[in-house]
Structure formats: structure tokens, C-alpha cells
Amino acid sequence: MPGAKIAVMGFGVVGSGTVELLDKNKDIIKKHCGKDVELKYILDLRDFPDSPYRDKLTKNFEDILCDPQISGVAELMGGTTFAYDYTKRLLSAGKSVVTSNKELVAAYGAELLKVAKSHGCNYLFEASVGGGIPIIRPLHQCLAANKFERISGILNGTTNYILTKMIYDQVSFDDALKQAQELGYAEKDPTADVDGHDATRKLCILGSLAFGKHIYPEYVHCSGIRNITLDDVEYAEDAGYAIKLVGLIENTDSGLVATVCPRLVSVNNPLSSVNDVFNAIMVTGDAVGDVLFYGRGAGKFPTASAVVADIIDAIKHEGRDMITLNWEDSCDRSFIRPYKSAKVSMYVRISAENVDSLKATITGMFGYVDFIPRKHRSKNELAFITPVMQESEIDRRLGILSQSAQLKRKIRLL
């Protein structure tokens, strides 16, 4: 049986890991594919004169597109400009594409899946969410009999590392971010991570697959962790919670509610104990209940593991599309419910002169509230947790409270 010839576009961290894994585990891969898998091209504009794979390098995309022997391509360049154009042209030529590019899938997933289907090939992206954590296949295969009620998760390892350092080492946000950058967990420009954009893209992919309509990033309320302080971390711990950046999408009778934001997570929730650069995704189905997926959400070889698994799948399904991996495009957000219409409980931290005198006012305003004790609490500061109510109503009442106190922080509970 003739072997399969593939190409890798992008020879960065994930690309080099994918190439190494294809070489290192070629016998295992052959066993799963039923044929040899040969890497013919590596596309990158840079030179790698010391690489053992330098003979496979090309700077010309057309080499890959126009080679009839190439049946599958791993797009590991990142971004949307060249990646979108190259991916669409490859799929239109009947060549399957696998990717770890969550930005591309979140922005163009519905379109590219449709192009793949119409040309009898596949667009696969297991590595785009959760790195090496299997989640895409379980959603559209193992859990296909379920009506999904909720997906919640810690979807970004960088922010989770920063919050872990703040919780356990009492390190400030700025110092924790610096450590993450020194260790290579955070980019020089950490915006996509700490402001929640990376987690939002991943949530869009999960939500689109689970609920069948493309959820674009602009449909998701997104806020990051830049404003979280050690005061908030300590109040949360005293109340029995840990602060995590959580992506959450819920299926309600009136539509989907999608948010990425810091949340207080109860110590009784498994997500509260997910630390450092690990990710975890909890899926709730009407038949299966809660299912937790946990592991390293990024990294050279964990992500390469998912990429190569998709390459194996693409080769095994060559000439036919995997029709279960699909969702419809959406032209508006009418199926998305405004996030402030959802019911939530909120952690609130305020400051005022003689703040303790406001306790009766707060209780009268919200009914029962849980005031959080803190050993070294400033005499002019107070923190409490509201009862569950519509978020817009909490905001209305806090607006009244702000006439006599400064609102320093509010964080949703999970």
C-alpha cells in the first residue's frame, strides 16, 4: 500500500514538535494509519540550517498546493491572514487540513468546514482547544447523544499560572506575570492571555460544536485578570473560593449565555484545584451529567500530540469528510442571550469611611448577604457575596450603594 505524504506549515514551537513526533513515533503512526506517513514539506520563511529536517524546508506555498502527492497538511502558523488564505485554497483543492490555530477556527470555522465538506476532505482542529487534552472528538463523538446544558472551563494556562502564584505565593499580578514571561508561559505581549481573548476563542469553538451554530468572539462577554489583586485573592480564600479565569457557556430556554471572566470557584468544585499551566473543561450533558477533561493545555509535545492524532484521522478518512464535525454559520447573535440577563451571585468589595455602618444598608438592599471576614481587613473596606439574582439587578443596587461607598471590585461566582 502506498504511503501518505503530508506537509507542515509553520516550524515554530508546535510545528517543530509535530515534525519530531511524526519522526519519533512513525511506527506507531503507521500502525494506526495502516500505511507509512511521510513528511514531504515544511513551509517556513525562516532558514534552519542546523535542523535535521532542513532538506524538507520550503518557502513557497505553491510547492504544497500544487503537489498531487500531498493529501494532508498541518497548518501551525497561527494568525488569520495567510493561514486563512492557505487553508481555504488547500481545502478547495481537496487536501485535508489539521490545525492548532484557535484564532482561525473561532473566526472562520463554519466557512472552512463547509469548504472541506464540499470538496470531500476534512478540516480538523483537536489541538485548537486544550492543547493535548482530548475534547473536540469527545464532544462530537463520545457525547453525541447528549443535549449539552453547560460548558465551563479553565482554558488558558498562562492566566491560571498567574492566579496560582497569586493564591499560593502571595505574589502580585505584575510579579506573577513577569515570572510567567521568564518561564516562557507568557508572551512578551501578554494581551491575548491576560485579557481573556485566547480563552474566548477556545470557548467559541467548543460552544459552536456543542450547540450547532457559529459563536463568534464578539458574541462573548470577555474580561481578563489584570485588575485582580491580592486583596481579592485573600477575601476569596477566606470565603472558601479560588479565583480562576473561567470560560462559561450555558444553554437556557431563552438562548445561550457566553462569558469569559474571572470567577470565584468554590473549593467543592474540581475546577478550583486546577493549578499552574493546567487546563480543565467541564461538560454537562442531559444524559451523562458532568464530565471533566483535564491536562496540559499547551506546550510543544502535548499540542503536537493532538495535531498528529488529527493527521492520522485525516489519512484514515482520505477522500471522505467526517460529517459529524460540523456547525452552521450565524449571521447575527439573536441566539445569544445578554449576559447581564442571567442570574448570578457576585463577590463585591467596597470602601468607605465607617464602612461597617453600611452593613445594615447592604442587608436591606440585597436581603441576606454573606459578609466575608478577613483577619487583616482594612477598617475602611468590606467584602460580601450577594444572593443569586439577575446581574442587571445586582448592578442597579450596587449603583445605589456607590452613592455612599466606593465600589472597588465585583467578581462573578461560578
C-alpha positions in Angstrom: 0.0 0.0 0.0 1.5 3.4 -1.0 2.3 5.7 1.9 0.7 9.1 2.6 2.6 12.3 2.0 1.9 15.3 4.2 3.2 18.9 4.8 3.6 21.1 7.9 3.1 24.8 7.6 5.0 26.7 10.3 8.1 25.4 12.0 7.7 27.2 15.4 7.2 25.5 18.7 4.2 23.4 17.8 5.4 22.8 14.2 8.8 21.5 15.3 7.1 19.4 17.9 4.8 17.9 15.3 7.7 17.1 13.0 9.7 15.5 15.8 6.7 13.4 16.9 6.0 12.2 13.4 9.6 11.0 13.2 9.9 9.6 16.7 6.6 7.7 16.6 6.5 6.8 12.9 6.0 3.1 13.6 3.0 3.8 16.0 1.5 6.2 13.4 1.9 3.7 10.6 0.1 1.1 12.7 -2.9 3.5 13.3 -3.0 4.7 9.6 -2.3 1.3 8.0 0.4 2.9 5.9 3.6 4.9 6.1 3.3 8.6 6.7 6.0 10.7 5.0 6.6 14.3 5.8 7.5 15.9 2.4 7.4 19.6 3.1 7.9 22.1 5.9 6.8 25.6 5.0 8.5 28.5 6.8 10.0 31.8 5.7 12.9 31.4 8.1 16.1 29.3 7.5 17.0 26.4 9.7 20.5 25.4 8.5 21.2 23.2 11.6 17.8 21.4 11.5 17.9 17.6 10.7 14.8 18.4 8.6 16.3 21.2 6.5 16.0 19.2 3.3 12.2 19.3 3.6 12.0 23.1 4.1 10.4 25.3 1.5 9.4 29.0 1.4 6.9 28.5 -1.4 3.3 27.6 -0.5 2.6 26.6 -4.1 5.0 23.7 -3.7 2.5 22.2 -1.3 -0.7 23.3 -3.0 0.3 22.0 -6.5 1.9 18.7 -5.4 -0.7 16.0 -6.2 1.0 13.6 -3.8 0.2 15.8 -0.7 -3.1 14.7 0.8 -2.9 16.3 4.2 -1.4 19.5 5.7 -0.9 20.7 9.3 -1.4 24.5 9.5 0.6 25.6 12.5 1.4 29.2 11.5 -1.1 31.0 13.7 -3.0 34.2 13.0 -5.7 34.5 10.3 -4.2 36.3 7.3 -2.0 33.8 5.5 -3.4 30.9 7.5 -7.0 31.6 6.2 -6.0 32.0 2.6 -3.7 28.9 2.6 -6.2 26.8 4.4 -9.1 27.7 2.1 -7.1 27.1 -1.0 -5.9 23.7 0.3 -9.4 22.6 1.2 -10.7 23.7 -2.1 -8.0 21.5 -3.8 -9.3 18.5 -1.8 -6.4 18.4 0.7 -7.4 17.9 4.3 -6.0 20.4 6.8 -5.5 20.0 10.5 -4.6 22.9 12.8 -3.9 24.2 16.3 -4.9 27.7 15.3 -7.8 28.6 17.6 -7.9 32.2 16.2 -8.6 30.9 12.7 -11.2 28.3 13.8 -13.0 30.8 16.0 -13.2 33.4 13.2 -13.8 31.1 10.1 -14.6 27.6 11.4 -18.1 27.4 9.9 -16.9 28.6 6.5 -13.8 26.3 6.4 -15.8 23.3 7.5 -18.3 24.0 4.7 -15.5 24.2 2.1 -13.9 21.0 3.3 -17.3 19.2 3.1 -18.0 20.4 -0.4 -14.6 19.1 -1.6 -14.6 15.7 0.1 -11.8 16.4 2.6 -11.5 17.3 6.3 -10.8 20.3 8.5 -9.7 19.1 11.9 -8.7 21.1 14.9 -8.4 19.0 18.1 -5.3 20.9 19.1 -7.0 24.3 18.9 -8.7 23.8 22.3 -6.9 22.4 25.4 -3.6 21.5 23.6 -3.2 17.8 24.3 -6.5 17.4 26.2 -8.9 15.4 24.1 -12.1 17.5 23.9 -13.2 18.0 20.3 -13.6 14.3 19.5 -15.5 13.6 22.8 -17.9 16.4 22.1 -18.9 15.3 18.6 -18.4 11.6 19.0 -18.5 10.1 22.5 -21.1 12.6 23.9 -23.1 13.0 20.7 -26.2 11.6 22.2 -26.4 14.4 24.8 -28.2 17.7 24.8 -25.5 20.0 26.2 -26.5 22.1 29.1 -23.3 23.8 30.1 -19.6 24.0 29.3 -17.2 25.6 31.8 -13.5 25.6 31.9 -10.1 27.0 32.7 -9.0 27.4 29.1 -5.7 29.4 29.4 -2.7 28.1 31.1 -0.9 31.4 31.4 -3.6 33.1 33.4 -4.0 30.0 35.5 -0.3 30.1 36.3 -0.5 33.8 37.3 -3.5 33.2 39.5 -1.9 30.2 41.1 1.2 32.2 42.0 -1.1 34.9 43.5 -3.1 32.4 45.5 -0.3 30.2 46.9 2.8 32.5 46.9 1.1 35.8 47.6 2.8 37.3 44.5 1.2 40.4 42.9 -0.3 40.2 39.4 2.7 42.1 37.9 5.3 39.9 39.5 3.4 36.7 38.6 3.2 37.9 35.0 6.9 38.6 34.9 7.6 35.1 36.2 5.3 33.6 33.6 7.2 35.5 30.9 10.6 34.4 32.2 9.4 30.8 32.1 8.1 31.1 28.6 4.4 30.7 29.6 3.5 34.2 28.7 4.4 36.2 25.5 6.2 39.5 25.7 2.9 41.0 24.8 0.5 39.0 27.1 -2.7 40.7 26.0 -4.3 37.7 24.3 -3.9 35.7 27.5 -4.4 38.1 30.4 -7.3 40.0 28.8 -9.2 36.7 28.0 -9.1 36.7 24.2 -7.3 33.3 23.9 -9.9 31.7 26.3 -12.7 33.4 24.3 -11.6 31.8 21.0 -11.4 28.4 22.6 -14.9 28.8 24.2 -16.3 29.9 20.8 -15.0 26.6 19.2 -16.4 24.5 22.0 -19.8 26.3 22.0 -20.1 26.2 18.2 -19.5 22.5 18.2 -21.7 21.7 21.2 -24.7 23.9 20.2 -24.5 23.8 16.4 -24.2 27.5 15.5 -21.1 29.5 15.0 -20.4 31.6 18.1 -18.1 34.5 17.0 -15.7 36.0 19.6 -17.7 39.3 19.6 -20.7 37.4 20.8 -18.9 36.5 24.1 -18.6 38.9 27.0 -14.9 38.9 27.8 -12.8 40.4 30.7 -9.4 39.4 31.9 -7.5 39.2 35.2 -5.4 42.4 35.1 -7.4 44.1 37.9 -7.3 41.1 40.3 -5.4 42.0 43.4 -4.1 40.0 46.4 -6.9 41.6 48.5 -9.4 39.8 46.2 -7.5 36.6 46.3 -7.4 36.6 50.2 -11.1 37.5 50.5 -12.0 34.7 48.2 -9.8 32.2 50.1 -11.4 33.3 53.4 -14.8 32.7 51.9 -13.9 29.2 50.6 -13.2 30.1 46.9 -10.4 30.3 44.5 -10.3 33.0 41.7 -10.0 31.5 38.2 -10.4 32.8 34.7 -13.4 30.8 33.5 -15.0 30.4 30.1 -18.7 29.6 30.6 -21.4 28.9 28.1 -24.9 27.9 29.3 -27.9 26.7 27.3 -31.0 28.4 28.6 -34.6 28.4 27.3 -34.1 31.9 26.0 -30.7 31.4 24.4 -27.0 30.8 25.1 -25.1 32.9 27.7 -21.4 33.1 26.9 -18.8 34.7 29.1 -15.0 34.6 29.8 -14.2 36.4 33.0 -12.6 35.9 36.5 -14.9 33.9 38.8 -14.9 32.8 42.4 -14.9 29.0 42.2 -15.9 27.0 45.3 -13.4 24.7 46.8 -16.0 22.0 46.3 -15.8 22.4 42.5 -13.0 20.4 40.9 -12.0 23.5 38.8 -10.8 25.3 41.9 -7.9 22.8 42.3 -6.7 23.1 38.7 -3.4 24.9 39.1 -0.3 26.2 37.3 -0.4 25.8 33.5 -3.0 23.0 33.5 -6.4 23.4 31.9 -9.7 21.7 32.7 -13.0 21.7 30.8 -16.3 20.5 32.4 -19.0 19.5 30.0 -22.6 18.9 31.3 -24.9 16.8 29.2 -28.5 15.9 30.0 -27.7 12.1 29.9 -24.1 11.9 31.1 -24.1 14.6 33.7 -20.8 16.3 34.4 -17.6 15.1 32.6 -14.2 16.7 33.4 -11.3 16.8 30.9 -8.0 17.8 32.5 -4.4 18.1 31.3 -1.7 20.4 29.9 -3.5 22.9 27.8 -0.4 24.0 25.8 3.2 23.1 25.1 5.3 21.7 22.3 4.6 18.0 22.6 1.1 18.0 24.2 -0.2 20.1 21.4 1.8 18.2 18.8 0.1 15.0 20.1 -3.3 16.4 19.2 -2.1 17.6 15.8 -0.7 14.2 14.9 -3.8 12.5 16.0 -5.8 14.7 13.6 -3.3 13.8 10.9 -3.9 10.1 11.5 -7.7 10.8 11.3 -7.3 12.8 8.1 -5.3 10.0 6.5 -7.8 7.3 7.6 -10.7 9.3 6.2 -9.0 10.4 3.0 -11.5 11.1 0.2 -14.5 11.4 2.6 -15.5 14.0 5.1 -16.2 13.4 8.8 -19.7 14.8 8.6 -20.3 14.7 12.4 -17.7 17.6 12.9 -19.8 20.5 11.7 -21.9 23.5 12.7 -24.0 26.2 10.9 -22.8 29.7 10.3 -24.7 32.6 12.1 -25.4 36.0 10.7 -26.4 37.6 14.0 -26.3 37.0 17.7 -30.0 36.5 18.2 -29.5 33.1 19.7 -27.1 34.7 22.3 -28.8 36.0 25.5 -27.4 39.2 27.0 -25.1 38.1 29.8 -26.5 40.6 32.3 -29.9 39.0 32.0 -28.5 35.8 33.5 -28.8 35.0 37.2 -25.5 35.1 39.2 -24.1 35.6 42.6 -21.5 38.3 42.9 -18.4 39.0 45.2 -18.3 42.7 45.9 -15.6 44.7 47.6 -16.2 48.3 48.7 -14.5 51.0 50.7 -16.0 53.9 52.7 -15.5 55.7 55.9 -17.1 53.8 58.8 -17.9 51.0 56.3 -19.3 48.7 58.9 -22.2 51.1 59.4 -23.2 50.2 55.8 -23.8 46.5 56.7 -27.5 47.2 57.6 -28.0 49.1 54.4 -26.4 46.3 52.3 -28.5 43.7 54.0 -31.7 45.7 53.5 -30.7 46.3 49.9 -30.0 42.6 49.0 -31.7 40.6 51.7 -29.3 38.0 53.1 -25.7 38.6 52.1 -22.6 36.7 53.2 -20.1 39.2 54.7 -16.5 37.9 54.3 -14.3 38.0 57.4 -10.6 38.8 56.9 -8.0 38.9 59.6 -6.2 41.9 58.3 -9.1 43.7 56.7 -8.8 47.5 56.4 -11.2 49.3 58.7 -12.5 51.2 55.6 -13.0 48.1 53.5 -15.8 45.5 53.3 -16.4 42.5 51.1 -19.6 40.4 50.7 -21.3 37.9 48.4 -24.7 38.8 47.1 -27.6 36.3 46.7 -28.3 34.9 43.3 -30.3 37.3 41.2 -30.2 38.8 37.7 -26.9 40.5 37.1 -28.5 43.7 35.8 -30.5 44.0 39.1 -27.3 43.5 41.1 -25.7 46.3 39.1 -28.7 48.5 39.8 -28.5 48.0 43.5 -24.7 48.5 43.5 -25.3 51.8 41.7 -27.4 52.9 44.6 -24.7 51.7 47.1 -22.0 53.6 45.2 -23.6 56.8 46.3 -22.2 56.1 49.8 -19.3 53.8 49.1 -16.6 53.2 46.5 -17.0 50.1 44.5 -13.5 48.6 44.3 -14.2 45.2 42.8 -17.0 42.8 41.7 -16.4 39.3 40.5 -19.0 36.7 39.5 -19.3 33.3 41.2 -19.3 30.1 39.2 
